Amino acid sequence: MKCNEDFLKCIRTLKSSEYKNYVISYALKKDDTLKFLAYDRINQESIIEVVIGNKTEFNIVQDWDFNIDDYLFYDLENGYSLVYMPPMEHYNVWQVIYQENEDFNQYEGMQLYLKYCKENGIDKGLIKSLGLFEFDVMPLYVEKNINYVIIDEFTVNDQSIVLGHSKDSMSPYVTWKTDKTRSRGYDLGHYFTEYEDAVKDFISRSNLLYENQRSMKRENLKVRRIEEVCR
């Protein structure tokens, strides 16, 4: 994962303390406050929570007391944002979500975590690349844009078409063009009153996206062949 200044500040704080042999599990930020969890490299049941604000606090976390619901999801639900988590820790969190399904007290915190995964490319491909048990928790993510819930998605490479529904809108169905991680937001909305019309538009836009991506791939392949011939 990419190192940012917030994470580096957490590293410097940890290395200058008596816990310099600990490993950071994840780091969070809320306004000017940083918070991270770390564990001992040898005894992974030895866990600390460090808060960096007006002053720095080191708190012991009892292994029997720790769970992602009361720590990670609780903090996300209360205004913190995730700024660092390595792939193996994502795997561990995914495993808990997979086993517990939706049985969390901090359900909105879980949804915020899954939103982070969606926006940062944390997907089943990453989990698969770790060479461990393969599973997918992203179907549990309830994606929303404005007051529409995304109920279907078609993706080719990094481009997507999504279908949304809102029970409170005069036009309860919409299709948007977006990208896989939603980095550019949702563009070119087509709004509908009937589900069947929205589905037809969703299929039509998905087919067009597929054909456009195929055409781009053919053109890129043609350019590469020309370059090879000209060498």
PyRosetta script that sets phi, psi and omega in degrees:
from pyrosetta import init, pose_from_sequence

init()
pose = pose_from_sequence("MKCNEDFLKCIRTLKSSEYKNYVISYALKKDDTLKFLAYDRINQESIIEVVIGNKTEFNIVQDWDFNIDDYLFYDLENGYSLVYMPPMEHYNVWQVIYQENEDFNQYEGMQLYLKYCKENGIDKGLIKSLGLFEFDVMPLYVEKNINYVIIDEFTVNDQSIVLGHSKDSMSPYVTWKTDKTRSRGYDLGHYFTEYEDAVKDFISRSNLLYENQRSMKRENLKVRRIEEVCR")
pose.set_psi(1, 149.7)
pose.set_omega(1, -178.8)
pose.set_phi(2, -68.2)
pose.set_psi(2, 135.7)
pose.set_omega(2, 178.6)
pose.set_phi(3, -88.4)
pose.set_psi(3, 126.1)
pose.set_omega(3, 174.5)
pose.set_phi(4, -112.1)
pose.set_psi(4, 176.9)
pose.set_omega(4, -175.1)
pose.set_phi(5, -63.8)
pose.set_psi(5, -35.7)
pose.set_omega(5, 178.3)
pose.set_phi(6, -62.1)
pose.set_psi(6, -44.9)
pose.set_omega(6, 179.5)
pose.set_phi(7, -65.5)
pose.set_psi(7, -40.4)
pose.set_omega(7, 179.1)
pose.set_phi(8, -63.6)
pose.set_psi(8, -35.1)
pose.set_omega(8, 176.4)
pose.set_phi(9, -64.9)
pose.set_psi(9, -38.7)
pose.set_omega(9, 176.4)
pose.set_phi(10, -63.7)
pose.set_psi(10, -42.4)
pose.set_omega(10, 179.4)
pose.set_phi(11, -61.8)
pose.set_psi(11, -46.0)
pose.set_omega(11, -178.7)
pose.set_phi(12, -62.7)
pose.set_psi(12, -39.9)
pose.set_omega(12, 178.5)
pose.set_phi(13, -63.5)
pose.set_psi(13, -42.7)
pose.set_omega(13, -179.0)
pose.set_phi(14, -67.4)
pose.set_psi(14, -44.9)
pose.set_omega(14, -176.1)
pose.set_phi(15, -69.1)
pose.set_psi(15, -22.6)
pose.set_omega(15, 179.9)
pose.set_phi(16, -92.1)
pose.set_psi(16, 6.5)
pose.set_omega(16, -178.2)
pose.set_phi(17, -111.3)
pose.set_psi(17, -179.6)
pose.set_omega(17, 176.6)
pose.set_phi(18, -72.6)
pose.set_psi(18, -7.0)
pose.set_omega(18, -178.7)
pose.set_phi(19, -102.8)
pose.set_psi(19, 30.7)
pose.set_omega(19, -173.9)
pose.set_phi(20, -64.1)
pose.set_psi(20, -18.1)
pose.set_omega(20, 178.0)
pose.set_phi(21, -90.4)
pose.set_psi(21, 4.0)
pose.set_omega(21, 179.7)
pose.set_phi(22, -81.8)
pose.set_psi(22, 159.3)
pose.set_omega(22, 180.0)
pose.set_phi(23, -115.2)
pose.set_psi(23, 134.7)
pose.set_omega(23, 179.9)
pose.set_phi(24, -76.4)
pose.set_psi(24, 126.5)
pose.set_omega(24, 178.4)
pose.set_phi(25, -83.8)
pose.set_psi(25, -47.5)
pose.set_omega(25, 175.1)
pose.set_phi(26, -161.4)
pose.set_psi(26, 160.2)
pose.set_omega(26, 179.8)
pose.set_phi(27, -132.0)
pose.set_psi(27, 142.9)
pose.set_omega(27, -177.9)
pose.set_phi(28, -127.2)
pose.set_psi(28, 160.2)
pose.set_omega(28, 177.8)
pose.set_phi(29, -141.2)
pose.set_psi(29, 139.5)
pose.set_omega(29, 173.8)
pose.set_phi(30, -141.4)
pose.set_psi(30, 112.4)
pose.set_omega(30, -175.2)
pose.set_phi(31, 55.8)
pose.set_psi(31, -118.7)
pose.set_omega(31, -178.9)
pose.set_phi(32, -99.8)
pose.set_psi(32, 12.2)
pose.set_omega(32, -178.0)
pose.set_phi(33, -106.2)
pose.set_psi(33, 131.5)
pose.set_omega(33, 173.8)
pose.set_phi(34, -107.9)
pose.set_psi(34, 146.2)
pose.set_omega(34, 177.6)
pose.set_phi(35, -142.4)
pose.set_psi(35, 135.2)
pose.set_omega(35, 176.2)
pose.set_phi(36, -144.7)
pose.set_psi(36, 155.1)
pose.set_omega(36, 173.9)
pose.set_phi(37, -106.2)
pose.set_psi(37, 142.4)
pose.set_omega(37, 178.9)
pose.set_phi(38, -142.9)
pose.set_psi(38, 154.3)
pose.set_omega(38, -179.4)
pose.set_phi(39, -134.3)
pose.set_psi(39, 156.4)
pose.set_omega(39, 180.0)
pose.set_phi(40, -68.2)
pose.set_psi(40, 135.9)
pose.set_omega(40, -179.7)
pose.set_phi(41, -60.2)
pose.set_psi(41, -36.3)
pose.set_omega(41, -176.1)
pose.set_phi(42, -90.3)
pose.set_psi(42, -49.8)
pose.set_omega(42, 179.6)
pose.set_phi(43, -107.4)
pose.set_psi(43, 91.9)
pose.set_omega(43, -173.3)
pose.set_phi(44, -70.5)
pose.set_psi(44, -8.4)
pose.set_omega(44, 175.5)
pose.set_phi(45, -82.0)
pose.set_psi(45, -6.8)
pose.set_omega(45, 176.9)
pose.set_phi(46, -91.5)
pose.set_psi(46, 107.2)
pose.set_omega(46, -171.2)
pose.set_phi(47, -122.9)
pose.set_psi(47, 141.7)
pose.set_omega(47, 173.4)
pose.set_phi(48, -127.9)
pose.set_psi(48, 151.8)
pose.set_omega(48, 171.1)
pose.set_phi(49, -115.4)
pose.set_psi(49, 126.1)
pose.set_omega(49, -177.6)
pose.set_phi(50, -115.3)
pose.set_psi(50, 129.3)
pose.set_omega(50, 178.1)
pose.set_phi(51, -115.6)
pose.set_psi(51, 123.1)
pose.set_omega(51, -179.9)
pose.set_phi(52, -111.9)
pose.set_psi(52, 104.8)
pose.set_omega(52, 179.1)
pose.set_phi(53, -136.2)
pose.set_psi(53, -126.9)
pose.set_omega(53, 174.1)
pose.set_phi(54, -61.7)
pose.set_psi(54, -31.1)
pose.set_omega(54, 171.9)
pose.set_phi(55, -139.4)
pose.set_psi(55, 166.6)
pose.set_omega(55, -179.4)
pose.set_phi(56, -102.9)
pose.set_psi(56, 128.5)
pose.set_omega(56, -179.1)
pose.set_phi(57, -117.7)
pose.set_psi(57, 134.6)
pose.set_omega(57, 174.4)
pose.set_phi(58, -112.4)
pose.set_psi(58, 118.4)
pose.set_omega(58, -177.4)
pose.set_phi(59, -120.3)
pose.set_psi(59, 132.6)
pose.set_omega(59, 176.6)
pose.set_phi(60, -75.7)
pose.set_psi(60, 133.5)
pose.set_omega(60, 176.0)
pose.set_phi(61, -110.9)
pose.set_psi(61, 120.5)
pose.set_omega(61, 178.0)
pose.set_phi(62, -69.2)
pose.set_psi(62, 133.0)
pose.set_omega(62, -177.6)
pose.set_phi(63, -56.8)
pose.set_psi(63, -39.9)
pose.set_omega(63, -177.8)
pose.set_phi(64, -69.8)
pose.set_psi(64, -17.6)
pose.set_omega(64, -177.2)
pose.set_phi(65, -94.9)
pose.set_psi(65, -14.9)
pose.set_omega(65, -173.3)
pose.set_phi(66, -83.3)
pose.set_psi(66, 134.3)
pose.set_omega(66, 167.7)
pose.set_phi(67, -155.2)
pose.set_psi(67, 153.9)
pose.set_omega(67, -174.3)
pose.set_phi(68, -68.6)
pose.set_psi(68, -23.7)
pose.set_omega(68, 179.8)
pose.set_phi(69, -65.9)
pose.set_psi(69, -48.6)
pose.set_omega(69, -176.4)
pose.set_phi(70, -83.1)
pose.set_psi(70, -11.2)
pose.set_omega(70, 179.5)
pose.set_phi(71, -112.9)
pose.set_psi(71, -78.4)
pose.set_omega(71, -175.3)
pose.set_phi(72, -60.0)
pose.set_psi(72, -55.1)
pose.set_omega(72, -175.8)
pose.set_phi(73, -66.9)
pose.set_psi(73, -36.5)
pose.set_omega(73, 177.7)
pose.set_phi(74, -62.0)
pose.set_psi(74, -45.1)
pose.set_omega(74, -179.3)
pose.set_phi(75, -66.2)
pose.set_psi(75, -40.8)
pose.set_omega(75, 178.1)
pose.set_phi(76, -62.5)
pose.set_psi(76, -38.5)
pose.set_omega(76, -180.0)
pose.set_phi(77, -69.5)
pose.set_psi(77, -19.6)
pose.set_omega(77, -177.4)
pose.set_phi(78, -110.8)
pose.set_psi(78, 34.3)
pose.set_omega(78, 168.0)
pose.set_phi(79, 98.1)
pose.set_psi(79, -7.3)
pose.set_omega(79, 177.2)
pose.set_phi(80, -80.0)
pose.set_psi(80, 153.6)
pose.set_omega(80, 174.2)
pose.set_phi(81, -124.2)
pose.set_psi(81, 147.1)
pose.set_omega(81, -178.3)
pose.set_phi(82, -78.2)
pose.set_psi(82, 126.4)
pose.set_omega(82, 179.8)
pose.set_phi(83, -114.5)
pose.set_psi(83, -13.7)
pose.set_omega(83, 178.7)
pose.set_phi(84, -160.5)
pose.set_psi(84, 134.8)
pose.set_omega(84, 168.9)
pose.set_phi(85, -163.2)
pose.set_psi(85, 122.4)
pose.set_omega(85, -179.1)
pose.set_phi(86, -73.9)
pose.set_psi(86, 159.9)
pose.set_omega(86, -176.0)
pose.set_phi(87, -51.9)
pose.set_psi(87, -41.7)
pose.set_omega(87, -177.1)
pose.set_phi(88, -65.9)
pose.set_psi(88, -32.9)
pose.set_omega(88, 177.0)
pose.set_phi(89, -70.9)
pose.set_psi(89, -36.2)
pose.set_omega(89, 173.5)
pose.set_phi(90, -60.0)
pose.set_psi(90, -41.8)
pose.set_omega(90, 177.6)
pose.set_phi(91, -57.7)
pose.set_psi(91, -44.8)
pose.set_omega(91, -179.1)
pose.set_phi(92, -63.4)
pose.set_psi(92, -42.2)
pose.set_omega(92, 178.7)
pose.set_phi(93, -66.4)
pose.set_psi(93, -43.5)
pose.set_omega(93, 177.9)
pose.set_phi(94, -58.6)
pose.set_psi(94, -40.5)
pose.set_omega(94, -178.9)
pose.set_phi(95, -61.8)
pose.set_psi(95, -42.0)
pose.set_omega(95, 177.8)
pose.set_phi(96, -64.3)
pose.set_psi(96, -45.2)
pose.set_omega(96, 179.0)
pose.set_phi(97, -61.1)
pose.set_psi(97, -41.8)
pose.set_omega(97, -179.1)
pose.set_phi(98, -62.9)
pose.set_psi(98, -39.7)
pose.set_omega(98, -178.3)
pose.set_phi(99, -76.7)
pose.set_psi(99, -39.0)
pose.set_omega(99, -176.5)
pose.set_phi(100, -89.2)
pose.set_psi(100, -16.0)
pose.set_omega(100, -176.3)
pose.set_phi(101, 58.8)
pose.set_psi(101, -119.0)
pose.set_omega(101, -177.2)
pose.set_phi(102, -105.0)
pose.set_psi(102, 16.1)
pose.set_omega(102, -175.3)
pose.set_phi(103, -85.6)
pose.set_psi(103, 65.3)
pose.set_omega(103, -179.8)
pose.set_phi(104, -125.2)
pose.set_psi(104, 141.3)
pose.set_omega(104, 174.4)
pose.set_phi(105, -67.7)
pose.set_psi(105, -37.2)
pose.set_omega(105, -179.3)
pose.set_phi(106, -97.9)
pose.set_psi(106, 66.5)
pose.set_omega(106, -175.6)
pose.set_phi(107, -63.8)
pose.set_psi(107, -41.8)
pose.set_omega(107, 179.3)
pose.set_phi(108, -64.9)
pose.set_psi(108, -33.8)
pose.set_omega(108, 175.5)
pose.set_phi(109, -63.4)
pose.set_psi(109, -39.9)
pose.set_omega(109, 175.9)
pose.set_phi(110, -62.6)
pose.set_psi(110, -42.1)
pose.set_omega(110, 179.4)
pose.set_phi(111, -63.6)
pose.set_psi(111, -37.9)
pose.set_omega(111, 177.3)
pose.set_phi(112, -65.9)
pose.set_psi(112, -36.5)
pose.set_omega(112, 175.8)
pose.set_phi(113, -64.7)
pose.set_psi(113, -45.1)
pose.set_omega(113, 179.6)
pose.set_phi(114, -65.1)
pose.set_psi(114, -33.0)
pose.set_omega(114, 175.2)
pose.set_phi(115, -62.9)
pose.set_psi(115, -42.8)
pose.set_omega(115, 175.9)
pose.set_phi(116, -58.2)
pose.set_psi(116, -44.5)
pose.set_omega(116, 179.8)
pose.set_phi(117, -59.8)
pose.set_psi(117, -45.4)
pose.set_omega(117, -179.2)
pose.set_phi(118, -60.0)
pose.set_psi(118, -42.4)
pose.set_omega(118, -174.6)
pose.set_phi(119, -82.0)
pose.set_psi(119, -11.0)
pose.set_omega(119, -177.3)
pose.set_phi(120, -121.5)
pose.set_psi(120, 16.5)
pose.set_omega(120, 174.7)
pose.set_phi(121, 69.8)
pose.set_psi(121, 23.6)
pose.set_omega(121, 175.1)
pose.set_phi(122, -86.7)
pose.set_psi(122, 100.7)
pose.set_omega(122, -173.3)
pose.set_phi(123, -137.3)
pose.set_psi(123, -174.9)
pose.set_omega(123, -176.8)
pose.set_phi(124, -64.4)
pose.set_psi(124, -23.6)
pose.set_omega(124, 175.6)
pose.set_phi(125, -64.8)
pose.set_psi(125, -41.8)
pose.set_omega(125, 176.8)
pose.set_phi(126, -64.5)
pose.set_psi(126, -44.7)
pose.set_omega(126, 179.0)
pose.set_phi(127, -60.4)
pose.set_psi(127, -42.6)
pose.set_omega(127, 179.3)
pose.set_phi(128, -63.2)
pose.set_psi(128, -37.1)
pose.set_omega(128, -177.0)
pose.set_phi(129, -65.6)
pose.set_psi(129, -18.1)
pose.set_omega(129, 179.4)
pose.set_phi(130, -77.4)
pose.set_psi(130, -10.8)
pose.set_omega(130, 175.8)
pose.set_phi(131, 73.9)
pose.set_psi(131, 21.1)
pose.set_omega(131, -179.7)
pose.set_phi(132, -110.5)
pose.set_psi(132, -162.3)
pose.set_omega(132, 179.6)
pose.set_phi(133, -60.4)
pose.set_psi(133, 129.4)
pose.set_omega(133, -176.6)
pose.set_phi(134, -92.2)
pose.set_psi(134, 130.5)
pose.set_omega(134, 176.3)
pose.set_phi(135, -160.0)
pose.set_psi(135, 170.3)
pose.set_omega(135, -176.6)
pose.set_phi(136, -139.7)
pose.set_psi(136, 125.1)
pose.set_omega(136, 178.0)
pose.set_phi(137, -106.6)
pose.set_psi(137, -5.7)
pose.set_omega(137, -175.5)
pose.set_phi(138, -63.7)
pose.set_psi(138, -25.3)
pose.set_omega(138, 173.3)
pose.set_phi(139, -59.3)
pose.set_psi(139, -17.0)
pose.set_omega(139, 177.0)
pose.set_phi(140, -78.8)
pose.set_psi(140, -12.6)
pose.set_omega(140, -177.2)
pose.set_phi(141, -74.7)
pose.set_psi(141, 124.3)
pose.set_omega(141, 175.6)
pose.set_phi(142, -97.6)
pose.set_psi(142, 95.0)
pose.set_omega(142, -176.4)
pose.set_phi(143, -80.7)
pose.set_psi(143, 137.3)
pose.set_omega(143, -179.7)
pose.set_phi(144, -131.2)
pose.set_psi(144, 145.3)
pose.set_omega(144, 169.4)
pose.set_phi(145, -134.5)
pose.set_psi(145, 122.0)
pose.set_omega(145, -171.0)
pose.set_phi(146, 57.6)
pose.set_psi(146, -119.4)
pose.set_omega(146, 177.5)
pose.set_phi(147, -111.0)
pose.set_psi(147, 20.1)
pose.set_omega(147, 178.6)
pose.set_phi(148, -102.3)
pose.set_psi(148, 136.1)
pose.set_omega(148, 173.2)
pose.set_phi(149, -94.3)
pose.set_psi(149, 129.4)
pose.set_omega(149, 178.8)
pose.set_phi(150, -76.3)
pose.set_psi(150, 119.2)
pose.set_omega(150, -174.8)
pose.set_phi(151, -109.7)
pose.set_psi(151, -10.0)
pose.set_omega(151, 176.2)
pose.set_phi(152, -157.7)
pose.set_psi(152, 156.1)
pose.set_omega(152, -177.5)
pose.set_phi(153, -151.2)
pose.set_psi(153, 139.9)
pose.set_omega(153, 172.9)
pose.set_phi(154, -126.0)
pose.set_psi(154, 126.3)
pose.set_omega(154, -174.7)
pose.set_phi(155, -128.0)
pose.set_psi(155, 134.2)
pose.set_omega(155, 171.9)
pose.set_phi(156, -128.6)
pose.set_psi(156, 123.4)
pose.set_omega(156, -173.5)
pose.set_phi(157, 55.3)
pose.set_psi(157, -117.3)
pose.set_omega(157, -179.7)
pose.set_phi(158, -111.3)
pose.set_psi(158, 13.6)
pose.set_omega(158, 179.8)
pose.set_phi(159, -107.3)
pose.set_psi(159, 144.7)
pose.set_omega(159, -175.3)
pose.set_phi(160, -138.8)
pose.set_psi(160, 152.6)
pose.set_omega(160, 166.1)
pose.set_phi(161, -118.0)
pose.set_psi(161, 132.3)
pose.set_omega(161, -179.7)
pose.set_phi(162, -123.0)
pose.set_psi(162, 153.5)
pose.set_omega(162, 176.5)
pose.set_phi(163, -115.4)
pose.set_psi(163, 127.1)
pose.set_omega(163, -177.6)
pose.set_phi(164, -119.9)
pose.set_psi(164, 156.8)
pose.set_omega(164, 178.8)
pose.set_phi(165, -137.5)
pose.set_psi(165, 137.7)
pose.set_omega(165, 174.9)
pose.set_phi(166, -136.4)
pose.set_psi(166, 120.3)
pose.set_omega(166, -178.5)
pose.set_phi(167, -73.0)
pose.set_psi(167, -14.6)
pose.set_omega(167, -175.2)
pose.set_phi(168, -102.3)
pose.set_psi(168, 2.2)
pose.set_omega(168, -176.4)
pose.set_phi(169, -100.7)
pose.set_psi(169, 150.4)
pose.set_omega(169, 176.9)
pose.set_phi(170, -65.1)
pose.set_psi(170, -32.6)
pose.set_omega(170, 171.9)
pose.set_phi(171, -110.6)
pose.set_psi(171, 92.1)
pose.set_omega(171, -169.2)
pose.set_phi(172, -73.5)
pose.set_psi(172, -7.8)
pose.set_omega(172, -178.9)
pose.set_phi(173, -126.6)
pose.set_psi(173, 146.4)
pose.set_omega(173, -179.0)
pose.set_phi(174, -150.8)
pose.set_psi(174, 148.1)
pose.set_omega(174, 168.4)
pose.set_phi(175, -117.4)
pose.set_psi(175, 140.9)
pose.set_omega(175, 178.3)
pose.set_phi(176, -129.7)
pose.set_psi(176, 154.7)
pose.set_omega(176, 167.9)
pose.set_phi(177, -97.9)
pose.set_psi(177, 137.1)
pose.set_omega(177, -179.0)
pose.set_phi(178, -153.0)
pose.set_psi(178, -164.4)
pose.set_omega(178, 174.5)
pose.set_phi(179, -126.2)
pose.set_psi(179, 170.6)
pose.set_omega(179, -170.5)
pose.set_phi(180, -57.0)
pose.set_psi(180, -40.7)
pose.set_omega(180, -177.5)
pose.set_phi(181, -100.4)
pose.set_psi(181, 4.9)
pose.set_omega(181, 178.6)
pose.set_phi(182, 63.9)
pose.set_psi(182, 24.5)
pose.set_omega(182, -175.8)
pose.set_phi(183, -66.0)
pose.set_psi(183, -26.1)
pose.set_omega(183, -179.3)
pose.set_phi(184, -104.3)
pose.set_psi(184, 6.6)
pose.set_omega(184, -179.5)
pose.set_phi(185, 81.8)
pose.set_psi(185, -156.3)
pose.set_omega(185, -176.1)
pose.set_phi(186, -119.4)
pose.set_psi(186, 124.3)
pose.set_omega(186, -173.2)
pose.set_phi(187, -115.4)
pose.set_psi(187, 158.3)
pose.set_omega(187, 166.7)
pose.set_phi(188, 52.7)
pose.set_psi(188, 61.1)
pose.set_omega(188, -179.2)
pose.set_phi(189, -72.8)
pose.set_psi(189, 132.4)
pose.set_omega(189, 172.2)
pose.set_phi(190, -110.1)
pose.set_psi(190, 119.0)
pose.set_omega(190, -171.9)
pose.set_phi(191, -106.7)
pose.set_psi(191, 144.5)
pose.set_omega(191, -174.8)
pose.set_phi(192, -141.6)
pose.set_psi(192, 151.4)
pose.set_omega(192, 174.5)
pose.set_phi(193, -92.7)
pose.set_psi(193, -24.0)
pose.set_omega(193, -177.0)
pose.set_phi(194, -111.4)
pose.set_psi(194, 137.3)
pose.set_omega(194, -179.9)
pose.set_phi(195, -60.1)
pose.set_psi(195, -43.1)
pose.set_omega(195, -177.0)
pose.set_phi(196, -61.2)
pose.set_psi(196, -40.5)
pose.set_omega(196, 179.3)
pose.set_phi(197, -66.7)
pose.set_psi(197, -38.9)
pose.set_omega(197, 178.9)
pose.set_phi(198, -65.2)
pose.set_psi(198, -40.8)
pose.set_omega(198, 179.2)
pose.set_phi(199, -64.6)
pose.set_psi(199, -42.2)
pose.set_omega(199, 177.3)
pose.set_phi(200, -59.2)
pose.set_psi(200, -43.2)
pose.set_omega(200, 179.4)
pose.set_phi(201, -67.1)
pose.set_psi(201, -40.1)
pose.set_omega(201, 177.8)
pose.set_phi(202, -59.8)
pose.set_psi(202, -45.0)
pose.set_omega(202, 179.8)
pose.set_phi(203, -66.5)
pose.set_psi(203, -42.3)
pose.set_omega(203, -179.9)
pose.set_phi(204, -63.1)
pose.set_psi(204, -45.1)
pose.set_omega(204, -179.4)
pose.set_phi(205, -69.0)
pose.set_psi(205, -34.1)
pose.set_omega(205, 177.9)
pose.set_phi(206, -66.4)
pose.set_psi(206, -43.3)
pose.set_omega(206, 178.3)
pose.set_phi(207, -63.2)
pose.set_psi(207, -41.3)
pose.set_omega(207, 178.8)
pose.set_phi(208, -64.2)
pose.set_psi(208, -41.9)
pose.set_omega(208, 177.4)
pose.set_phi(209, -60.5)
pose.set_psi(209, -44.7)
pose.set_omega(209, 179.7)
pose.set_phi(210, -60.8)
pose.set_psi(210, -45.7)
pose.set_omega(210, -179.5)
pose.set_phi(211, -65.7)
pose.set_psi(211, -40.1)
pose.set_omega(211, 178.3)
pose.set_phi(212, -63.5)
pose.set_psi(212, -41.5)
pose.set_omega(212, 179.2)
pose.set_phi(213, -67.1)
pose.set_psi(213, -38.0)
pose.set_omega(213, 176.5)
pose.set_phi(214, -63.8)
pose.set_psi(214, -42.1)
pose.set_omega(214, 179.8)
pose.set_phi(215, -63.5)
pose.set_psi(215, -42.3)
pose.set_omega(215, 177.8)
pose.set_phi(216, -62.7)
pose.set_psi(216, -40.5)
pose.set_omega(216, 179.7)
pose.set_phi(217, -64.3)
pose.set_psi(217, -41.7)
pose.set_omega(217, 178.4)
pose.set_phi(218, -64.4)
pose.set_psi(218, -41.9)
pose.set_omega(218, 179.7)
pose.set_phi(219, -64.8)
pose.set_psi(219, -41.5)
pose.set_omega(219, 178.4)
pose.set_phi(220, -64.0)
pose.set_psi(220, -39.0)
pose.set_omega(220, 178.5)
pose.set_phi(221, -65.9)
pose.set_psi(221, -39.0)
pose.set_omega(221, 179.3)
pose.set_phi(222, -64.7)
pose.set_psi(222, -42.6)
pose.set_omega(222, 179.6)
pose.set_phi(223, -63.0)
pose.set_psi(223, -42.9)
pose.set_omega(223, 179.7)
pose.set_phi(224, -63.1)
pose.set_psi(224, -38.9)
pose.set_omega(224, 179.5)
pose.set_phi(225, -65.8)
pose.set_psi(225, -40.5)
pose.set_omega(225, 178.6)
pose.set_phi(226, -63.7)
pose.set_psi(226, -42.4)
pose.set_omega(226, 179.2)
pose.set_phi(227, -62.8)
pose.set_psi(227, -38.7)
pose.set_omega(227, 179.4)
pose.set_phi(228, -65.8)
pose.set_psi(228, -39.7)
pose.set_omega(228, 179.4)
pose.set_phi(229, -66.6)
pose.set_psi(229, -35.2)
pose.set_omega(229, -176.0)
pose.set_phi(230, -81.5)
pose.set_psi(230, -6.5)
pose.set_omega(230, -178.6)
pose.set_phi(231, -72.6)
pose.dump_pdb("model.pdb")
